[in-house]
Amino acid sequence: MNGELIIYAVSDSVGDTAEEVARAAAVQFNSHVKEIKRIPNLNEIEMVDELLNRVKGPGVLIAYTIILPEIKEHLEKKTREAGIPAVDLLGPVIENIEQLTGLKPKHEAGLQRKMNLEYFKRIDAVEFAVKNDDGKDPRGILKADAVLLGVSRTSKTPLSMYLANKNVYVANLPIVPEVEPPKELYMISCEKIYGLVIQPEKLNEIRRERLRFLGLNDNASYANISRIKRELKFSEKVMKNLNCKIIDVTNKAVEETASIILDDLNNRLIEGGNVEDKGNN
């Protein structure tokens, strides 16, 4: 049967794994495998029957990665009845893992793809947070899921990174009395903006510690209590004008603040409201 073999790479997901394994095996036989056909999303009994009606005859091999139990059982039964050789590419590995761990597989098709998409989205969110940290690019405000505002040392950057690892696209920018907030802030929904405030005495303590860490004089204006109060007063005015949600981060861990924001984002998602239409009232 030289050069006549056709391999059907069958899957109840996209079929990448089945096709890659089939090609890796076929290359060992030079050109004696005529063709490899990918059959993805085989997730209904009727689809199995339709496939087997097409592939009857000699010179056929089915290599499959079927996770859904009822589809897998039907495929195995029908291929046996039709005398079509079929190879389960995932079953033996899954069975051994189950025996060794004592755990049951999820039997959910496409999990690897979902995990890969989730991973790449998280990486993209982290890159977005880095690019839009500390007001580097005000245009990022327009694309962000959440925008964090606050004076220096209100945990904007660590909070942005924490949220990014939860697949949230975050931009953050400092509020400084000498600098007008970018116009982009007034072009998005106020529901996307989170103002971070802190008690002046706590901020004074944090900034003085920061200066000491940097080997600088902790009496610098950066840590001056009068300066701090002026910054906080200005920031509260900006936040009030934006009509945004305000979170007091005094004595809060980053995880606590992030939890508040994530809950708010999830609630808006559940409500299904189009926040883009609400504007800054």
DRENMAR-933668 format. One line per 4 residues: their letters; for each residue x, y, z of N, C-alpha, C. Coordinates in Angstrom, 2 decimals, padded with zeros to 5 digits. Layout:
! DRENMAR-933668
A) X:Y:Z:X:Y:Z:X:Y:Z  ...
***
This chain:
! DRENMAR-933668
MNGE) 000.85:-001.19:000.00:000.00:000.00:000.00:000.89:001.24:000.00  001.89:001.28:-000.87:002.83:002.38:-000.89:002.17:003.70:-001.30  002.35:004.69:-000.45:001.89:006.03:-000.78:000.40:006.21:-000.77  -000.36:005.26:-000.19:-001.81:005.34:-000.25:-002.46:005.62:001.11
LIIY) -001.70:005.64:002.17:-002.29:005.80:003.50:-002.76:007.23:003.74  -003.98:007.35:004.25:-004.52:008.66:004.66:-004.78:008.60:006.16  -004.24:009.59:006.87:-004.47:009.68:008.32:-005.47:010.79:008.59  -006.49:010.45:009.34:-007.47:011.45:009.78:-007.14:011.83:011.23
AVSD) -006.74:013.08:011.42:-006.44:013.59:012.75:-007.73:014.18:013.32  -008.34:013.44:014.23:-009.70:013.74:014.70:-009.67:014.26:016.14  -010.46:015.31:016.38:-010.49:015.88:017.73:-011.86:016.50:018.02  -012.21:016.56:019.32:-013.43:017.27:019.71:-013.11:018.73:020.06
SVGD) -011.84:019.12:019.80:-011.44:020.52:019.94:-010.87:020.97:018.60  -009.81:021.76:018.60:-009.29:022.30:017.34:-008.44:021.30:016.56  -007.93:020.26:017.22:-007.20:019.21:016.52:-005.72:019.44:016.31  -005.16:020.47:016.95:-003.72:020.74:016.79:-002.88:019.56:017.23
TAEE) -003.19:019.02:018.41:-002.39:017.93:018.97:-002.45:016.69:018.09  -003.66:016.31:017.67:-003.83:015.12:016.83:-003.04:015.27:015.53  -003.11:016.42:014.91:-002.41:016.62:013.64:-000.90:016.61:013.84  -000.42:017.26:014.90:001.03:017.31:015.15:001.60:015.92:015.40
VARA) 000.89:015.13:016.19:001.36:013.77:016.47:001.33:012.93:015.19  000.27:013.08:014.41:000.16:012.33:013.15:001.31:012.69:012.20  001.64:013.96:012.12:002.73:014.40:011.24:004.08:013.91:011.76  004.24:013.95:013.08:005.51:013.49:013.67:005.72:012.00:013.38
AAVQ) 004.65:011.24:013.39:004.75:009.80:013.09:004.93:009.58:011.59  004.16:010.32:010.77:004.19:010.12:009.32:005.55:010.42:008.71  006.27:011.39:009.28:007.55:011.78:008.71:008.57:010.64:008.77  008.31:009.67:009.65:009.20:008.51:009.76:009.06:007.56:008.56
FNSH) 008.06:007.81:007.74:007.80:006.92:006.61:007.92:007.64:005.27  008.73:008.69:005.26:008.98:009.46:004.05:007.66:009.87:003.39  007.44:009.47:002.15:006.25:009.90:001.41:005.18:008.82:001.36  005.27:007.83:002.23:004.32:006.72:002.16:002.97:007.05:002.81
VKEI) 002.87:008.21:003.43:001.57:008.68:003.91:001.08:009.71:002.91  000.01:009.39:002.25:-000.49:010.24:001.17:-000.98:011.60:001.67  -001.70:011.59:002.79:-002.33:012.83:003.25:-002.69:012.73:004.73  -002.65:013.88:005.40:-003.15:013.97:006.78:-004.28:015.00:006.77
KRIP) -005.46:014.55:007.14:-006.62:015.43:007.15:-007.06:015.71:008.59  -007.11:016.99:008.92:-007.55:017.35:010.27:-009.08:017.45:010.29  -009.71:016.78:011.27:-011.16:016.84:011.48:-011.39:017.41:012.88  -011.58:018.72:013.01:-011.75:019.32:014.34:-013.21:019.34:014.79
NLNE) -013.41:019.64:016.07:-014.74:019.89:016.65:-015.73:018.75:016.41  -015.23:017.53:016.52:-016.10:016.36:016.38:-016.76:016.11:017.75  -017.84:016.80:018.03:-018.41:016.77:019.37:-019.88:016.33:019.42  -020.33:015.68:018.34:-021.69:015.13:018.32:-021.65:013.72:017.71
IEMV) -022.54:012.86:018.22:-022.61:011.48:017.75:-022.81:011.42:016.24  -023.71:012.28:015.73:-024.01:012.28:014.30:-022.78:012.62:013.46  -021.92:013.47:014.00:-020.71:013.87:013.27:-019.75:012.68:013.15  -019.69:011.85:014.18:-018.86:010.64:014.12:-019.36:009.73:013.00
DELL) -020.68:009.53:012.96:-021.26:008.65:011.93:-021.01:009.19:010.53  -021.13:010.50:010.38:-020.89:011.11:009.06:-019.44:010.93:008.63  -018.52:011.09:009.58:-017.10:010.91:009.27:-016.82:009.48:008.81  -017.31:008.50:009.56:-017.01:007.11:009.25:-017.66:006.65:007.95
NRVK) -018.75:007.28:007.58:-019.35:006.97:006.28:-018.46:007.43:005.13  -017.64:008.46:005.38:-016.77:009.01:004.34:-015.44:008.27:004.23  -014.98:007.68:005.32:-013.61:007.17:005.33:-013.53:005.65:005.19  -014.62:005.00:004.87:-014.58:003.55:004.71:-013.63:003.15:003.58
GPGV) -012.99:002.02:003.77:-012.08:001.53:002.74:-010.69:001.33:003.29  -009.82:000.66:002.54:-008.45:000.40:002.99:-007.61:001.67:002.95  -006.47:001.61:003.62:-005.53:002.73:003.58:-005.94:003.92:004.42  -006.70:003.65:005.49:-007.17:004.74:006.36:-006.75:004.46:007.80
LIAY) -006.26:005.49:008.47:-005.95:005.41:009.89:-006.56:006.64:010.58  -007.23:006.40:011.68:-007.78:007.52:012.47:-006.93:007.69:013.72  -006.35:008.86:013.87:-005.59:009.20:015.08:-006.40:010.28:015.80  -006.83:009.98:017.01:-007.78:010.90:017.64:-007.37:011.36:019.05
TIIL) -007.80:012.56:019.35:-007.68:013.14:020.70:-009.08:013.57:021.12  -009.86:012.58:021.53:-011.25:012.83:021.94:-011.32:012.78:023.47  -011.84:013.83:024.07:-011.95:013.92:025.52:-013.36:013.59:026.00  -014.36:014.01:025.24:-015.75:013.77:025.65:-016.05:012.27:025.66
PEIK) -016.39:011.69:026.80:-016.53:010.22:026.93:-017.51:009.60:025.94  -018.70:010.23:025.76:-019.70:009.61:024.89:-019.26:009.62:023.43  -018.53:010.66:023.02:-018.04:010.73:021.65:-016.92:009.71:021.44  -016.04:009.64:022.42:-014.92:008.69:022.34:-015.43:007.25:022.26
EHLE) -016.38:006.90:023.13:-016.92:005.54:023.16:-017.60:005.19:021.83  -018.35:006.15:021.29:-019.05:005.90:020.03:-018.06:005.73:018.88  -017.03:006.57:018.85:-016.01:006.46:017.81:-015.31:005.10:017.88  -014.93:004.67:019.08:-014.23:003.40:019.25:-015.12:002.23:018.82
KKTR) -016.39:002.28:019.21:-017.33:001.22:018.85:-017.51:001.12:017.34  -017.72:002.26:016.70:-017.99:002.28:015.27:-016.76:001.91:014.43  -015.59:002.34:014.87:-014.38:001.99:014.12:-014.08:000.50:014.23  -014.38:-000.08:015.40:-014.20:-001.53:015.55:-015.14:-002.28:014.62
EAGI) -016.39:-001.84:014.61:-017.39:-002.50:013.75:-017.03:-002.39:012.26  -016.46:-001.24:011.90:-016.13:-001.01:010.48:-014.75:-001.54:010.11  -014.00:-001.99:011.10:-012.66:-002.50:010.85:-011.67:-001.41:010.47  -011.90:-000.21:010.94:-011.00:000.91:010.66:-010.03:001.08:011.83
PAVD) -008.72:000.99:011.60:-007.77:001.18:012.69:-007.86:002.60:013.26  -007.92:002.67:014.58:-008.02:003.97:015.25:-007.09:003.98:016.46  -006.37:005.08:016.62:-005.39:005.19:017.70:-005.79:006.32:018.63  -005.91:005.99:019.92:-006.23:006.98:020.95:-004.91:007.62:021.41
LLGP) -004.71:008.88:021.08:-003.43:009.54:021.37:-003.33:010.05:022.81  -004.45:010.34:023.43:-004.43:010.92:024.78:-004.83:009.93:025.87  -005.73:008.98:025.52:-006.29:008.07:026.52:-005.29:007.41:027.45  -004.25:006.73:026.91:-003.30:006.05:027.79:-002.59:006.98:028.78
VIEN) -002.25:008.18:028.31:-001.58:009.14:029.20:-002.53:009.60:030.30  -003.76:009.93:029.92:-004.75:010.38:030.91:-005.03:009.28:031.93  -005.16:008.03:031.45:-005.44:006.91:032.35:-004.31:006.71:033.36  -003.06:006.84:032.90:-001.92:006.68:033.81:-001.85:007.81:034.84
IEQL) -002.13:009.03:034.40:-002.14:010.16:035.34:-003.23:009.96:036.38  -004.38:009.47:035.93:-005.50:009.22:036.85:-005.11:008.17:037.90  -004.45:007.10:037.45:-004.04:006.04:038.37:-003.00:006.52:039.36  -002.06:007.33:038.88:-000.96:007.78:039.74:-001.38:008.87:040.73
TGLK) -002.32:009.70:040.34:-002.73:010.82:041.20:-003.99:010.53:042.01  -004.79:009.56:041.53:-006.05:009.29:042.19:-007.12:010.33:041.86  -006.81:011.19:040.90:-007.75:012.26:040.52:-008.52:011.87:039.26  -009.68:012.48:039.10:-010.49:012.23:037.92:-010.28:013.34:036.89
PKHE) -010.14:013.00:035.61:-010.00:014.04:034.59:-011.30:014.84:034.44  -011.18:016.04:033.92:-012.35:016.92:033.79:-013.25:016.54:032.62  -012.69:015.83:031.65:-013.44:015.45:030.44:-014.06:016.66:029.76  -013.28:017.71:029.66:-013.74:018.94:029.00:-012.87:019.22:027.78
AGLQ) -013.49:019.28:026.64:-012.74:019.49:025.39:-012.20:020.91:025.31  -011.01:021.05:024.70:-010.45:022.38:024.44:-009.82:023.06:025.63  -009.56:022.33:026.72:-008.99:022.97:027.91:-007.61:023.55:027.66  -006.79:022.83:026.89:-005.44:023.31:026.63:-005.48:024.65:025.88
RKMN) -006.36:024.73:024.89:-006.49:025.97:024.13:-006.96:027.10:025.03  -007.93:026.79:025.89:-008.43:027.81:026.82:-007.32:028.29:027.74  -006.51:027.34:028.23:-005.41:027.70:029.12:-004.37:028.53:028.39  -004.10:028.18:027.14:-003.13:028.96:026.36:-003.63:030.37:026.12
LEYF) -004.91:030.50:025.76:-005.48:031.82:025.53:-005.46:032.65:026.81  -005.76:032.00:027.93:-005.74:032.67:029.23:-004.32:033.15:029.55  -003.35:032.30:029.28:-001.95:032.65:029.56:-001.51:033.85:028.73  -001.80:033.82:027.43:-001.36:034.91:026.57:-002.10:036.21:026.88
KRID) -003.35:036.10:027.30:-004.08:037.31:027.69:-003.44:037.92:028.93  -003.03:037.07:029.87:-002.39:037.56:031.09:-001.08:038.25:030.77  -000.28:037.65:029.89:000.98:038.27:029.49:000.73:039.62:028.82  -000.29:039.66:027.97:-000.64:040.91:027.29:-001.08:041.98:028.29
AVEF) -001.84:041.56:029.30:-002.31:042.50:030.32:-001.14:043.05:031.13  -000.17:042.20:031.44:001.01:042.65:032.19:001.82:043.65:031.36  002.00:043.34:030.07:002.72:044.26:029.19:001.99:045.60:029.08  000.67:045.54:029.04:-000.13:046.76:028.98:000.07:047.59:030.25
AVKN) 000.08:046.91:031.41:000.25:047.61:032.68:001.62:048.29:032.76  002.66:047.60:032.28:004.01:048.18:032.29:004.07:049.40:031.37  003.49:049.26:030.18:003.51:050.36:029.20:002.73:051.57:029.69  001.70:051.32:030.50:000.83:052.41:030.95:000.97:052.68:032.44
DDGK) 002.16:052.41:032.96:002.45:052.67:034.36:002.83:054.13:034.56  002.33:054.73:035.61:002.73:056.07:036.02:002.48:057.13:034.94  001.41:056.92:034.16:001.03:057.92:033.17:001.96:058.05:031.98  002.70:056.96:031.67:003.66:057.03:030.56:002.99:057.36:029.23
DPRG) 001.81:056.80:029.01:001.12:057.02:027.73:-000.36:057.23:028.01  -000.82:058.47:028.08:-002.23:058.76:028.40:-003.22:058.08:027.45  -002.77:057.73:026.24:-003.67:057.07:025.30:-004.12:055.71:025.81  -003.32:055.10:026.67:-003.68:053.81:027.24:-004.93:053.89:028.10
ILKA) -005.22:055.07:028.62:-006.42:055.26:029.44:-007.67:054.86:028.67  -007.68:055.16:027.37:-008.84:054.90:026.54:-009.06:053.41:026.30  -008.02:052.60:026.46:-008.11:051.17:026.19:-008.20:050.32:027.46  -008.00:050.94:028.61:-007.91:050.19:029.86:-009.27:049.72:030.36
DAVL) -009.25:048.58:031.07:-010.45:048.11:031.78:-010.63:048.90:033.06  -009.50:049.30:033.66:-009.53:050.06:034.91:-008.39:051.07:034.90  -008.66:052.25:035.44:-007.65:053.30:035.53:-007.50:053.69:037.01  -006.27:053.62:037.49:-005.99:053.94:038.89:-005.39:055.33:039.00
LGVS) -005.94:056.14:039.90:-005.43:057.48:040.16:-004.99:057.59:041.61  -003.99:058.40:041.85:-003.58:058.64:043.23:-002.27:059.38:043.29  -001.99:059.96:044.43:-000.71:060.62:044.61:000.37:059.56:044.72  001.61:060.00:044.73:002.74:059.07:044.80:002.70:058.23:046.07
RTSK) 003.00:056.95:045.95:003.08:055.97:047.04:001.72:055.54:047.56  000.75:055.46:046.68:-000.55:054.90:047.06:-000.75:053.50:046.45  000.36:052.85:046.14:000.38:051.46:045.66:-000.23:051.27:044.27  -000.14:052.30:043.44:-000.72:052.20:042.10:-000.03:051.12:041.26
TPLS) 001.30:051.12:041.27:002.03:050.17:040.42:001.86:048.73:040.87  002.08:048.39:042.14:001.87:046.99:042.55:000.42:046.54:042.36  -000.51:047.46:042.55:-001.92:047.13:042.34:-002.20:046.87:040.87  -001.59:047.66:039.99:-001.74:047.45:038.55:-001.23:046.08:038.14
MYLA) -000.06:045.70:038.66:000.53:044.42:038.30:-000.30:043.25:038.84  -000.82:043.42:040.04:-001.66:042.37:040.63:-002.91:042.16:039.77  -003.55:043.26:039.39:-004.76:043.17:038.57:-004.45:042.63:037.17  -003.29:043.00:036.63:-002.89:042.50:035.32:-002.76:040.99:035.34
NKNV) -002.29:040.44:036.44:-002.18:038.99:036.57:-003.54:038.31:036.73  -004.57:039.13:036.88:-005.94:038.63:036.88:-006.62:038.93:035.54  -005.79:039.24:034.54:-006.27:039.51:033.17:-007.02:040.83:033.02  -006.73:041.79:033.91:-007.35:043.12:033.81:-006.34:044.07:033.17
YVAN) -006.79:044.81:032.18:-005.93:045.80:031.52:-006.01:047.10:032.31  -004.88:047.46:032.93:-004.88:048.59:033.86:-003.88:049.66:033.44  -004.34:050.91:033.54:-003.45:052.06:033.39:-003.46:052.81:034.72  -002.33:053.35:035.12:-002.34:054.16:036.34:-001.57:055.44:036.09
LPIV) -001.95:056.48:036.79:-001.23:057.75:036.64:-001.26:058.52:037.95  -000.17:059.23:038.21:-000.07:060.00:039.46:-000.85:061.32:039.37  -001.34:061.76:040.50:-001.97:063.08:040.57:-001.01:064.02:041.29  -000.65:065.07:040.59:000.29:066.06:041.12:-000.33:067.44:040.96
PEVE) -000.36:068.25:042.03:-001.01:069.57:041.95:-000.50:070.45:040.81  000.76:070.31:040.45:001.34:071.17:039.42:001.03:070.70:038.00  000.38:069.54:037.88:000.12:068.97:036.55:-001.37:068.70:036.38  -001.94:069.23:035.32:-003.35:068.98:035.04:-003.56:067.54:034.58
PPKE) -004.61:066.89:035.05:-004.89:065.52:034.60:-005.09:065.48:033.08  -004.68:064.41:032.43:-004.83:064.32:030.96:-006.31:064.32:030.55  -006.56:064.85:029.39:-007.94:064.97:028.88:-008.59:063.60:028.68  -007.77:062.57:028.47:-008.30:061.23:028.24:-009.15:060.73:029.42
LYMI) -008.85:061.22:030.63:-009.62:060.80:031.80:-011.09:061.18:031.68  -011.34:062.28:030.97:-012.70:062.77:030.84:-013.40:062.20:029.59  -012.71:061.30:028.91:-013.26:060.70:027.70:-013.75:059.27:027.92  -013.58:058.76:029.15:-014.00:057.40:029.45:-015.07:057.41:030.55
SCEK) -015.69:056.26:030.75:-016.70:056.15:031.80:-016.07:056.32:033.17  -016.76:057.06:034.03:-016.27:057.24:035.39:-016.21:055.91:036.15  -017.00:054.93:035.69:-017.02:053.63:036.36:-015.73:052.84:036.18  -014.92:053.24:035.23:-013.64:052.57:035.00:-012.52:053.16:035.87
IYGL) -012.79:054.28:036.51:-011.74:055.01:037.22:-011.84:054.75:038.72  -010.68:054.46:039.32:-010.62:054.21:040.76:-009.59:055.15:041.38  -010.08:056.00:042.27:-009.20:056.94:042.96:-008.70:056.34:044.26  -007.41:056.35:044.46:-006.81:055.79:045.67:-006.41:056.91:046.62
VIQP) -006.96:056.89:047.81:-006.64:057.91:048.82:-006.04:057.24:050.04  -005.40:058.03:050.87:-004.70:057.51:052.04:-004.62:058.59:053.10  -004.57:058.20:054.35:-004.44:059.18:055.43:-003.07:059.86:055.36  -003.01:061.19:055.54:-001.74:061.92:055.37:-000.63:061.42:056.28
EKLN) -000.96:061.06:057.51:000.08:060.60:058.45:000.71:059.28:057.97  -000.14:058.40:057.43:000.37:057.13:056.92:001.25:057.35:055.70  000.81:058.26:054.82:001.58:058.55:053.61:002.91:059.20:053.98  002.89:060.05:054.98:004.13:060.67:055.47:005.12:059.61:055.94
EIRR) 004.60:058.63:056.65:005.45:057.52:057.13:006.02:056.72:055.98  005.20:056.43:054.99:005.64:055.64:053.83:006.69:056.39:053.02  006.46:057.67:052.80:007.40:058.46:051.99:008.73:058.67:052.71  008.68:058.88:054.01:009.93:059.05:054.75:010.75:057.76:054.70
ERLR) 010.07:056.64:054.83:010.76:055.35:054.75:011.36:055.16:053.35  010.63:055.59:052.33:011.12:055.48:050.96:012.38:056.31:050.76  012.38:057.52:051.29:013.56:058.40:051.17:014.76:057.80:051.89  014.52:057.24:053.07:015.62:056.62:053.82:016.18:055.43:053.05
FLGL) 015.29:054.65:052.42:015.72:053.51:051.62:016.61:053.94:050.47  016.31:055.11:049.90:017.09:055.64:048.79:018.34:056.40:049.26  018.53:056.47:050.57:019.70:057.16:051.11:019.57:058.67:051.08  018.32:059.16:051.06:018.07:060.60:050.98:017.56:061.13:052.32
NDNA) 017.57:062.44:052.45:017.11:063.09:053.67:015.59:062.95:053.77  015.11:062.38:054.89:013.67:062.16:055.00:012.91:063.43:055.37  013.60:064.56:055.41:012.93:065.83:055.64:012.65:066.57:054.33  012.90:065.91:053.20:012.66:066.54:051.90:011.18:066.87:051.74
SYAN) 010.90:067.80:050.84:009.52:068.26:050.64:008.59:067.12:050.25  009.14:066.09:049.61:008.36:064.92:049.19:007.63:064.30:050.37  008.26:064.34:051.55:007.66:063.74:052.74:007.13:064.78:053.71  007.11:066.04:053.30:006.61:067.11:054.16:005.09:066.96:054.34
ISRI) 004.62:067.00:055.57:003.22:066.75:055.85:002.31:067.80:055.21  002.77:069.03:055.17:001.97:070.09:054.55:001.83:069.84:053.05  002.94:069.46:052.43:002.93:069.13:051.01:002.00:067.95:050.74  002.08:066.94:051.59:001.26:065.75:051.43:-000.22:066.10:051.52
KREL) -000.58:066.95:052.48:-001.99:067.33:052.64:-002.47:068.11:051.42  -001.60:068.93:050.86:-001.98:069.70:049.67:-002.20:068.76:048.48  -001.32:067.77:048.34:-001.46:066.79:047.25:-002.77:066.01:047.38  -003.05:065.57:048.62:-004.26:064.78:048.84:-005.52:065.60:048.60
KFSE) -005.48:066.86:049.00:-006.63:067.74:048.78:-006.87:067.93:047.29  -005.80:068.13:046.54:-005.91:068.29:045.09:-006.42:067.02:044.44  -005.91:065.86:044.89:-006.32:064.58:044.30:-007.80:064.31:044.56  -008.28:064.64:045.74:-009.69:064.44:046.05:-010.57:065.34:045.19
KVMK) -010.08:066.54:044.89:-010.83:067.45:044.02:-010.94:066.86:042.61  -009.82:066.32:042.11:-009.82:065.70:040.78:-010.79:064.52:040.74  -010.72:063.69:041.78:-011.57:062.50:041.83:-013.05:062.88:041.91  -013.33:063.94:042.64:-014.72:064.41:042.75:-015.21:064.91:041.39
NLNC) -014.36:065.63:040.68:-014.73:066.12:039.35:-014.98:064.98:038.38  -014.22:063.90:038.54:-014.37:062.74:037.66:-015.54:061.85:038.07  -016.02:062.06:039.29:-017.13:061.26:039.82:-016.77:059.77:039.85  -015.54:059.48:040.21:-015.07:058.09:040.19:-015.21:057.45:041.56
KIID) -015.05:056.15:041.58:-015.08:055.39:042.83:-013.79:055.67:043.60  -013.91:055.94:044.90:-012.74:056.26:045.73:-012.52:055.14:046.74  -011.27:054.70:046.83:-010.91:053.62:047.76:-009.82:054.13:048.70  -010.07:054.03:049.99:-009.07:054.41:050.99:-008.13:053.22:051.19
VTNK) -006.87:053.39:050.79:-005.91:052.29:050.86:-005.09:052.29:052.14  -005.42:053.20:053.07:-004.69:053.24:054.34:-004.77:051.88:055.03  -003.62:051.31:055.31:-003.51:050.02:056.02:-004.15:048.85:055.25  -004.39:049.03:053.98:-004.92:047.93:053.16:-003.78:047.26:052.40
AVEE) -003.81:045.95:052.37:-002.87:045.21:051.51:-003.32:045.36:050.06  -002.37:045.19:049.15:-002.68:045.29:047.72:-003.81:044.32:047.35  -003.77:043.12:047.93:-004.79:042.11:047.62:-006.19:042.58:048.03  -006.28:043.30:049.15:-007.59:043.79:049.60:-008.16:044.83:048.64
TASI) -007.30:045.77:048.24:-007.75:046.80:047.30:-008.12:046.17:045.95  -007.30:045.23:045.52:-007.57:044.55:044.24:-008.90:043.81:044.30  -009.20:043.20:045.43:-010.45:042.47:045.58:-011.66:043.40:045.43  -011.55:044.61:045.96:-012.63:045.59:045.82:-012.86:045.93:044.35
ILDD) -011.75:046.17:043.65:-011.84:046.53:042.23:-012.36:045.37:041.39  -011.85:044.17:041.65:-012.29:043.00:040.89:-013.78:042.73:041.11  -014.23:042.88:042.35:-015.66:042.68:042.63:-016.50:043.70:041.86  -016.02:044.93:041.82:-016.74:045.98:041.11:-016.78:045.69:039.61
LNNR) -015.65:045.28:039.05:-015.59:044.94:037.63:-016.51:043.77:037.31  -016.50:042.74:038.15:-017.33:041.57:037.93:-018.81:041.90:038.04  -019.16:042.76:039.01:-020.56:043.15:039.17:-021.07:043.88:037.94  -020.23:044.74:037.37:-020.64:045.48:036.18:-020.77:044.54:034.98
LIEG) -019.89:043.53:034.95:-019.96:042.55:033.87:-021.25:041.74:033.96  -021.61:041.34:035.18:-022.83:040.56:035.41:-024.06:041.39:035.05  -024.03:042.65:035.45:-025.17:043.53:035.15:-025.32:043.77:033.65  -024.19:043.61:032.93:-024.25:043.74:031.48:-024.42:045.14:030.99
GNVE) -024.13:046.10:031.83:-024.28:047.50:031.42:-023.16:047.92:030.50  -023.45:048.79:029.57:-022.43:049.34:028.68:-021.85:050.58:029.31  -020.76:050.41:030.04:-020.20:051.52:030.80:-019.71:052.64:029.90  -019.41:052.29:028.65:-018.92:053.32:027.74:-019.96:054.41:027.48
DKGN) -021.25:054.05:027.63:-022.30:055.00:027.32:-022.63:055.90:028.51  -022.05:055.61:029.68:-022.48:056.33:030.88:-021.77:057.66:031.06  -020.51:057.68:030.64:-019.77:058.95:030.68:-019.49:059.44:032.07  -018.75:060.54:032.16:-018.45:061.18:033.43:-019.55:062.19:033.72
N) -020.43:061.85:034.63:-021.56:062.74:034.92:-021.15:063.84:035.90
***
